[in-house]
Amino acid sequence: MNTINALWLDFAAKVIPPGASLGQRKEMKRVFYAGAWAVIGIMLEISAGDGSEEAGAAVFQGLIDECRVFVEGLPRGDSPEKIN
């Protein structure tokens, strides 16, 4: 999958319930793309910065770690306040 739309279609097929309304689907897609845009923004900042490759890699690793903490909290049913 090399496009955001391909990732969206895969995500939507896996997590959006069949009975979801068109409004729910549209909102989910907006949020999905907003997340993608946020990551692209971070990547652009890293690439435009005057930092070293190691510094960029450390930022990227921080993003990976943050996502892992979030995903690991999902099965426990952490409240939104705890995972925000």
C-alpha positions in Angstrom: 0.0 0.0 0.0 1.7 3.1 -1.1 -1.1 5.7 -0.9 -3.0 7.1 2.0 -6.2 6.3 0.2 -5.2 2.6 0.0 -4.4 2.6 3.7 -7.8 4.3 4.4 -9.7 1.7 2.4 -7.9 -1.1 4.3 -8.6 0.6 7.6 -12.2 1.3 6.8 -12.9 -2.3 5.7 -11.4 -3.6 9.0 -12.9 -1.2 11.6 -16.0 0.6 10.3 -19.1 -1.4 11.1 -21.3 -2.3 8.1 -24.2 -0.2 9.6 -22.2 3.0 10.0 -23.9 6.0 8.5 -22.4 8.0 5.6 -21.8 10.8 8.1 -19.8 8.5 10.4 -17.7 7.2 7.4 -17.0 10.8 6.3 -15.9 11.8 9.8 -13.7 8.8 10.2 -12.1 9.5 6.8 -11.5 13.2 7.8 -9.8 12.0 11.1 -7.8 9.4 9.3 -6.4 11.9 6.8 -5.8 14.5 9.6 -3.6 11.9 11.3 -1.8 11.2 8.1 -1.3 15.0 7.5 0.1 15.4 11.1 2.7 12.7 10.4 3.6 14.2 7.1 4.1 17.6 8.8 6.4 16.0 11.4 8.4 14.3 8.6 8.7 17.6 6.7 10.0 19.3 9.8 12.5 16.6 10.3 13.7 16.8 6.7 13.9 20.6 6.7 15.7 20.8 10.0 19.4 21.3 10.4 19.6 18.4 12.8 21.6 15.2 12.3 20.2 12.0 10.9 20.4 10.6 14.4 18.2 13.4 15.7 15.6 12.8 13.0 15.7 9.1 13.8 15.2 9.8 17.5 12.1 11.9 16.7 10.7 9.1 14.5 11.4 6.6 17.3 9.5 8.8 19.7 6.5 8.7 17.4 6.7 4.9 17.2 6.9 4.7 21.0 4.0 7.0 21.5 1.8 5.0 19.1 2.8 1.7 20.8 1.8 3.1 24.2 -1.6 4.2 22.8 -2.2 0.8 21.0 -1.2 -1.2 24.0 -3.7 0.8 26.1 -6.6 -0.1 23.8 -7.2 -3.7 24.9 -7.2 -2.6 28.6 -10.0 -0.2 27.8 -8.2 2.8 29.0 -10.4 5.8 29.3 -10.1 8.6 26.7 -8.6 10.8 29.4 -5.8 8.4 30.0 -4.9 7.8 26.4 -5.1 11.5 25.3 
